[in-house]
């Protein structure tokens, strides 16, 4: 009995802390398999109408079914529709997944984390949405396939007015499903091959490309995506630009590179480099400067020739329109 009382006294402070802690605000996620037939039907119908209007480039029709706060600043979505619709013309549109999100318990707009898994599935999809107002939402991942450049859309709906049967567009995000003719899984596989060969620059940017193609929207994560990120982080080369620019010294000049990423819009996979310069007013001089940068980065990282079709280099000067040159690898002589 004494040992029982002693154990209880040890637990009591912890129990008091738990009892006095403020109640956590509840949010919840319902996956497609957990929805009722009536719920699923309404969501699917709404998403299909929006997806059709987006594919057809009908921005006005989309705006007419958008929540007022987003419709008031519709320029970004209109631009996305204008860019994406030609790529999705005559595509086969399918809904890959649906998530119904209940955030009605939130008191103010704040970050909300939704953990979504089926009753029989161990796969957990996490949706982390910043600055989310209280309400009910649906996130639909939509695929537009059967075209030269298949696309994926993340369509966010909001119950509007609240507690009604109405659902309106609250967000739209469009990404490609392939780059330079290959999907995200292909790039993931190739990244691992480069990593095995210790060609970490190639591996890192292939991992980045894989993640961009496999993650339909930035606020969605999954165990597979986390695994991909972990692999990429483990081989990330030192000095890659991020919070601080990368410094590349070549031919007696130091270049400050702000960003490096890949692009497959011209058919082959190119490495795109953005750097800061003082002026782009003299095209002849800035072209020579860019060529020196291209030569310098290939001299220091010759493995890039194996993985990329060419280099896109953008020179950025304060208050001036940026200057760009693209060259295939076989035209960049050291």
KASULHU-V433123 format. One record per residue. RES is the residue in one small letter. SS is DSSP state (H for helix, E for strand, - for the rest). PSI is psi in radians with two decimals (999 if undefined). NEAR is the number of other C-alpha atoms within 10 Angstrom. Layout:
res:RES ss:SS psi:PSI near:NEAR
res:RES ss:SS psi:PSI near:NEAR
//
This chain:
res:x ss:- psi:-0.75 near:6
res:x ss:H psi:-0.72 near:7
res:x ss:H psi:-0.61 near:8
res:x ss:H psi:-0.78 near:9
res:x ss:H psi:-0.70 near:10
res:x ss:H psi:-0.72 near:10
res:x ss:H psi:-0.70 near:11
res:x ss:H psi:-0.72 near:12
res:x ss:H psi:-0.58 near:11
res:x ss:H psi:-0.63 near:11
res:x ss:H psi:-0.46 near:11
res:x ss:H psi:-0.80 near:11
res:x ss:H psi:-0.70 near:11
res:x ss:H psi:-0.69 near:11
res:x ss:H psi:-0.67 near:12
res:x ss:H psi:-0.67 near:10
res:x ss:H psi:-0.79 near:10
res:x ss:H psi:-0.75 near:11
res:x ss:H psi:-0.57 near:10
res:x ss:H psi:-0.12 near:9
res:x ss:- psi:2.51 near:9
res:x ss:- psi:2.60 near:8
res:x ss:- psi:2.27 near:8
res:x ss:- psi:2.44 near:8
res:x ss:- psi:2.34 near:11
res:x ss:- psi:2.31 near:13
res:x ss:- psi:2.70 near:18
res:x ss:E psi:2.76 near:17
res:x ss:E psi:2.35 near:22
res:x ss:E psi:2.15 near:18
res:x ss:E psi:2.96 near:20
res:x ss:H psi:-0.70 near:20
res:x ss:H psi:-0.42 near:15
res:x ss:H psi:-0.15 near:15
res:x ss:- psi:2.68 near:14
res:x ss:- psi:2.80 near:9
res:x ss:H psi:-0.68 near:10
res:x ss:H psi:-0.76 near:8
res:x ss:H psi:-0.85 near:13
res:x ss:H psi:-0.71 near:17
res:x ss:H psi:-0.79 near:12
res:x ss:H psi:-0.78 near:13
res:x ss:H psi:-0.79 near:20
res:x ss:H psi:-0.78 near:15
res:x ss:H psi:-0.78 near:11
res:x ss:H psi:-0.78 near:16
res:x ss:H psi:-0.72 near:26
res:x ss:H psi:-0.69 near:15
res:x ss:H psi:-0.81 near:14
res:x ss:H psi:-0.76 near:22
res:x ss:H psi:-0.67 near:23
res:x ss:H psi:-0.79 near:17
res:x ss:H psi:-0.68 near:17
res:x ss:H psi:-0.80 near:26
res:x ss:H psi:-0.62 near:22
res:x ss:- psi:-0.08 near:17
res:x ss:- psi:0.38 near:21
res:x ss:- psi:1.38 near:16
res:x ss:H psi:-0.58 near:21
res:x ss:H psi:-0.70 near:13
res:x ss:H psi:-0.67 near:13
res:x ss:H psi:-0.76 near:22
res:x ss:H psi:-0.60 near:19
res:x ss:H psi:-0.36 near:12
res:x ss:- psi:0.64 near:19
res:x ss:E psi:2.51 near:22
res:x ss:- psi:2.63 near:19
res:x ss:H psi:-0.70 near:15
res:x ss:H psi:-0.58 near:9
res:x ss:H psi:-0.69 near:15
res:x ss:H psi:-0.51 near:17
res:x ss:- psi:-0.37 near:10
res:x ss:- psi:1.17 near:10
res:x ss:- psi:-0.03 near:16
res:x ss:H psi:-0.73 near:12
res:x ss:H psi:-0.77 near:11
res:x ss:H psi:-0.71 near:20
res:x ss:H psi:-0.71 near:20
res:x ss:H psi:-0.70 near:11
res:x ss:H psi:-0.76 near:17
res:x ss:H psi:-0.77 near:22
res:x ss:H psi:-0.68 near:17
res:x ss:H psi:-0.66 near:13
res:x ss:H psi:-0.57 near:21
res:x ss:H psi:-0.69 near:21
res:x ss:H psi:-0.52 near:15
res:x ss:H psi:-0.41 near:18
res:x ss:H psi:0.05 near:26
res:x ss:- psi:2.26 near:17
res:x ss:- psi:0.31 near:14
res:x ss:- psi:2.74 near:20
res:x ss:E psi:2.04 near:12
res:x ss:E psi:2.16 near:20
res:x ss:E psi:2.61 near:16
res:x ss:E psi:2.00 near:17
res:x ss:E psi:-0.69 near:12
res:x ss:E psi:2.69 near:14
res:x ss:E psi:2.41 near:23
res:x ss:E psi:2.11 near:26
res:x ss:E psi:2.16 near:25
res:x ss:E psi:2.18 near:24
res:x ss:E psi:1.93 near:18
res:x ss:- psi:0.53 near:22
res:x ss:- psi:-0.34 near:17
res:x ss:- psi:-0.19 near:14
res:x ss:- psi:2.46 near:18
res:x ss:- psi:-0.59 near:11
res:x ss:- psi:3.00 near:11
res:x ss:- psi:2.24 near:13
res:x ss:E psi:2.98 near:13
res:x ss:E psi:2.35 near:13
res:x ss:E psi:2.34 near:21
res:x ss:E psi:2.10 near:19
res:x ss:E psi:2.24 near:23
res:x ss:E psi:1.99 near:18
res:x ss:E psi:2.12 near:22
res:x ss:- psi:2.61 near:19
res:x ss:- psi:2.88 near:15
res:x ss:- psi:-0.46 near:9
res:x ss:- psi:0.09 near:7
res:x ss:- psi:2.44 near:8
res:x ss:- psi:-0.15 near:9
res:x ss:- psi:2.15 near:12
res:x ss:- psi:2.10 near:15
res:x ss:E psi:2.27 near:20
res:x ss:E psi:2.26 near:17
res:x ss:E psi:2.02 near:21
res:x ss:E psi:1.82 near:16
res:x ss:E psi:2.05 near:15
res:x ss:E psi:2.63 near:12
res:x ss:E psi:0.79 near:11
res:x ss:E psi:2.13 near:16
res:x ss:- psi:2.73 near:16
res:x ss:- psi:2.54 near:18
res:x ss:- psi:-3.03 near:20
res:x ss:E psi:2.42 near:20
res:x ss:E psi:2.79 near:23
res:x ss:E psi:2.32 near:24
res:x ss:E psi:2.13 near:22
res:x ss:E psi:2.27 near:22
res:x ss:E psi:2.06 near:21
res:x ss:E psi:2.37 near:22
res:x ss:E psi:2.34 near:25
res:x ss:E psi:1.80 near:23
res:x ss:E psi:3.14 near:19
res:x ss:- psi:0.25 near:14
res:x ss:- psi:2.98 near:13
res:x ss:- psi:-0.67 near:11
res:x ss:- psi:1.46 near:18
res:x ss:- psi:2.53 near:21
res:x ss:E psi:2.80 near:24
res:x ss:E psi:2.46 near:27
res:x ss:E psi:2.42 near:24
res:x ss:E psi:1.94 near:22
res:x ss:E psi:2.13 near:21
res:x ss:E psi:2.16 near:21
res:x ss:E psi:2.62 near:26
res:x ss:E psi:2.42 near:21
res:x ss:E psi:1.94 near:18
res:x ss:- psi:2.12 near:20
res:x ss:- psi:2.77 near:12
res:x ss:- psi:2.49 near:13
res:x ss:- psi:0.25 near:9
res:x ss:- psi:-3.08 near:8
res:x ss:- psi:0.04 near:10
res:x ss:- psi:2.49 near:15
res:x ss:E psi:2.30 near:23
res:x ss:E psi:2.80 near:23
res:x ss:E psi:2.29 near:25
res:x ss:E psi:-0.19 near:21
res:x ss:E psi:2.59 near:15
res:x ss:E psi:2.26 near:19
res:x ss:E psi:2.23 near:16
res:x ss:E psi:2.33 near:20
res:x ss:E psi:2.70 near:19
res:x ss:E psi:2.75 near:20
res:x ss:- psi:-0.14 near:23
res:x ss:E psi:2.82 near:23
res:x ss:E psi:2.24 near:23
res:x ss:- psi:0.63 near:15
res:x ss:- psi:0.11 near:15
res:x ss:E psi:2.57 near:14
res:x ss:E psi:3.13 near:17
res:x ss:H psi:-0.64 near:22
res:x ss:H psi:-0.63 near:16
res:x ss:H psi:-0.80 near:14
res:x ss:H psi:-0.61 near:23
res:x ss:H psi:-0.79 near:22
res:x ss:H psi:-0.79 near:15
res:x ss:H psi:-0.62 near:18
res:x ss:H psi:-0.74 near:28
res:x ss:H psi:-0.67 near:22
res:x ss:H psi:-0.77 near:15
res:x ss:H psi:-0.68 near:19
res:x ss:H psi:-0.70 near:22
res:x ss:H psi:-0.54 near:11
res:x ss:- psi:0.08 near:10
res:x ss:- psi:0.43 near:12
res:x ss:- psi:1.27 near:21
res:x ss:H psi:-0.48 near:24
res:x ss:H psi:-0.82 near:22
res:x ss:H psi:-0.80 near:24
res:x ss:H psi:-0.80 near:29
res:x ss:H psi:-0.80 near:24
res:x ss:H psi:-0.43 near:21
res:x ss:H psi:-0.67 near:28
res:x ss:H psi:-0.77 near:28
res:x ss:H psi:-0.74 near:20
res:x ss:H psi:-0.74 near:25
res:x ss:H psi:-0.80 near:27
res:x ss:H psi:-0.74 near:22
res:x ss:H psi:-0.68 near:18
res:x ss:H psi:-0.53 near:22
res:x ss:H psi:-0.36 near:22
res:x ss:- psi:1.90 near:17
res:x ss:- psi:-0.42 near:22
res:x ss:- psi:2.59 near:19
res:x ss:- psi:-0.52 near:13
res:x ss:- psi:0.13 near:12
res:x ss:E psi:2.38 near:15
res:x ss:E psi:2.84 near:17
res:x ss:E psi:2.90 near:16
res:x ss:H psi:-0.67 near:12
res:x ss:H psi:-0.73 near:14
res:x ss:H psi:-0.65 near:16
res:x ss:H psi:-0.64 near:12
res:x ss:H psi:-0.75 near:11
res:x ss:H psi:-0.80 near:19
res:x ss:H psi:-0.72 near:15
res:x ss:H psi:-0.73 near:12
res:x ss:H psi:-0.75 near:18
res:x ss:H psi:-0.75 near:23
res:x ss:H psi:-0.60 near:12
res:x ss:H psi:-0.39 near:11
res:x ss:H psi:0.16 near:17
res:x ss:- psi:2.15 near:17
res:x ss:- psi:2.63 near:15
res:x ss:- psi:2.51 near:9
res:x ss:- psi:-0.05 near:11
res:x ss:- psi:2.34 near:17
res:x ss:- psi:2.43 near:15
res:x ss:- psi:-1.97 near:11
res:x ss:- psi:-0.54 near:8
res:x ss:- psi:2.55 near:12
res:x ss:- psi:2.69 near:17
res:x ss:E psi:2.39 near:19
res:x ss:E psi:2.15 near:15
res:x ss:E psi:2.02 near:15
res:x ss:E psi:2.16 near:14
res:x ss:E psi:2.49 near:16
res:x ss:- psi:0.64 near:9
res:x ss:- psi:0.17 near:6
res:x ss:E psi:2.49 near:12
res:x ss:E psi:2.18 near:12
res:x ss:E psi:2.47 near:20
res:x ss:E psi:1.85 near:17
res:x ss:E psi:2.12 near:24
res:x ss:E psi:-0.50 near:18
res:x ss:E psi:2.48 near:18
res:x ss:E psi:2.27 near:17
res:x ss:E psi:3.11 near:14
res:x ss:E psi:2.79 near:18
res:x ss:E psi:2.32 near:17
res:x ss:- psi:0.32 near:18
res:x ss:- psi:-0.35 near:12
res:x ss:- psi:0.12 near:10
res:x ss:- psi:-0.87 near:11
res:x ss:- psi:2.87 near:15
res:x ss:- psi:2.04 near:21
res:x ss:E psi:2.69 near:24
res:x ss:E psi:2.18 near:21
res:x ss:E psi:2.23 near:18
res:x ss:E psi:2.22 near:19
res:x ss:E psi:2.23 near:20
res:x ss:E psi:2.83 near:21
res:x ss:E psi:2.35 near:17
res:x ss:- psi:2.95 near:17
res:x ss:- psi:-0.57 near:11
res:x ss:- psi:2.57 near:18
res:x ss:- psi:0.38 near:20
res:x ss:- psi:-0.48 near:13
res:x ss:- psi:1.75 near:8
res:x ss:H psi:-0.66 near:11
res:x ss:H psi:-0.76 near:9
res:x ss:H psi:-0.74 near:11
res:x ss:H psi:-0.55 near:19
res:x ss:H psi:-0.76 near:17
res:x ss:H psi:-0.66 near:11
res:x ss:H psi:-0.77 near:16
res:x ss:H psi:-0.73 near:21
res:x ss:H psi:-0.69 near:17
res:x ss:H psi:-0.70 near:18
res:x ss:H psi:-0.80 near:23
res:x ss:H psi:-0.84 near:24
res:x ss:H psi:-0.71 near:17
res:x ss:H psi:-0.77 near:19
res:x ss:H psi:-0.57 near:14
res:x ss:H psi:-0.51 near:18
res:x ss:H psi:-0.70 near:14
res:x ss:H psi:-0.44 near:12
res:x ss:- psi:1.20 near:14
res:x ss:- psi:-0.36 near:13
res:x ss:- psi:-0.33 near:15
res:x ss:H psi:-0.47 near:23
res:x ss:H psi:-0.48 near:16
res:x ss:H psi:-0.54 near:11
res:x ss:H psi:-0.29 near:19
res:x ss:- psi:2.55 near:19
res:x ss:- psi:-0.70 near:20
res:x ss:E psi:-2.98 near:21
res:x ss:E psi:2.34 near:23
res:x ss:E psi:2.18 near:21
res:x ss:E psi:2.21 near:23
res:x ss:E psi:2.17 near:20
res:x ss:E psi:2.15 near:23
res:x ss:E psi:2.14 near:20
res:x ss:- psi:2.50 near:16
res:x ss:- psi:2.24 near:11
res:x ss:- psi:0.20 near:7
res:x ss:- psi:2.67 near:12
res:x ss:- psi:2.34 near:12
res:x ss:- psi:2.69 near:17
res:x ss:E psi:2.32 near:18
res:x ss:E psi:2.57 near:17
res:x ss:E psi:2.41 near:14
res:x ss:E psi:2.28 near:17
res:x ss:E psi:2.38 near:15
res:x ss:E psi:2.76 near:14
res:x ss:H psi:-0.65 near:17
res:x ss:H psi:-0.08 near:9
res:x ss:H psi:0.09 near:9
res:x ss:- psi:1.68 near:15
res:x ss:- psi:2.37 near:10
res:x ss:- psi:999 near:10
//
